[in-house]
Amino acid sequence: MERIVAARLVLSCLLLTLGLSVSAAAPTDAGVTRVVMGTATPGGGFQLFGQHLAEVINSETADLEVDAVATRGSRENLRLLEQGDIDIGLVEGNAARQALDGIGRPPADLKVLAVMYPNAGMFVVRGDTDYRTIDELRGKPIAFGTRASGLRILVNDVLSGLDMSPERDFQQVILDKAGDGPRMVLDGSVEALWGAGIGWPGFVRVADSPVGARFIPPSPEQVRRILARHPHLRAMTIPPGTYRGQTTAIQSVGLWSLILIRPDVPEAVAYRLAAAMHNGERALAERLAQGRYTTLQNVIDEVPPERLHPGVARYHRDVRRPPK
């Protein structure tokens, strides 16, 4: 079975590379509806989350098969969704906001399937360095993520709120793969890595290393400045113990990442996806710390009803927990 799944993922990635549609959201000969989900590059948080989410959904329903395919990240997922090449895609909150609200581009004709988890942004450095503040990182080589990552939108907002920019105030390093970032921190190629979220693999790898990690978020005064400049962002807290050696809560800013879905995915399919995710909430939380945030209640709390796919909204009504 593992070889079959691997072969499907390789084929899906090949088709995406060639620019061919892999999206189906329609029953196969066996009566199973195949759904293609775009994640991100290997080694990143979206790829890890997406693979676990696909496995949970597939275990919760016999008539859906979700294939999690690697992509270049949020921006490419938006493009693939709009082209009809994938059915659902994981998108960082800032990238989703810009697309859905039509900021700097026409509004995307996409809907929300579910929330993922809150993405509070911060830098990570080796635990054996002396860095304590963002100002101390100025002029240093810093890994700012992959070119298509939505986390680069977040860091641009964070730094512009402090009258800084990655290009002007740092030696900006753009990664080919998300998994390169923690390695470069640990081998000294860069002084810090920008990232965000709960259980983010780049943070985990540095924190679990022999030298450990130190996290550098904006200071409380910097958080106030950032939110004043960018009120669409939200103050967020990373609980103590989220990463090895992290004994206190970390305060920062960010947005919730979303799972977006094409509006032409049949309502019945979106309904079954919402049901499978709701029924699999405990299983996903047991697999991933960040998975405990992907709940029906958080969808209701965080997403305006008009942004939901009709099938998701109908599922909410049927379980008698209507969107606010």
Secondary structure, 3 states (H helix, E strand, C coil): CHHHHHHHHHHHHHHHHCCCCCCCCCECCCCCEEEEEECCCCCCHHHHHHHHHHHHHHHHCCCEEEEEECCCCHHHHHHHHHHCCCCEEEECHHHHHHHHHCCCCCCCCCEEEEEEEEEEEEEEEECCCCCCCCHHHCCCEEEEEECCCCHHHHHHHHHHCCCCCHHHHCEEEEECCCCHHHHHHHHCCCCEEEEECCCCHHHHHHHCCCCCEEEECCCHHHHHHHHHHCCCCEEEEECCCCCCCCCCCEEEEEEEEEEEECCCCCHHHHHHHHHHHHHCHHHHHHHCCHHHHCCHHHHHHHCCHHHECHHHHHHHHHCCCCCC
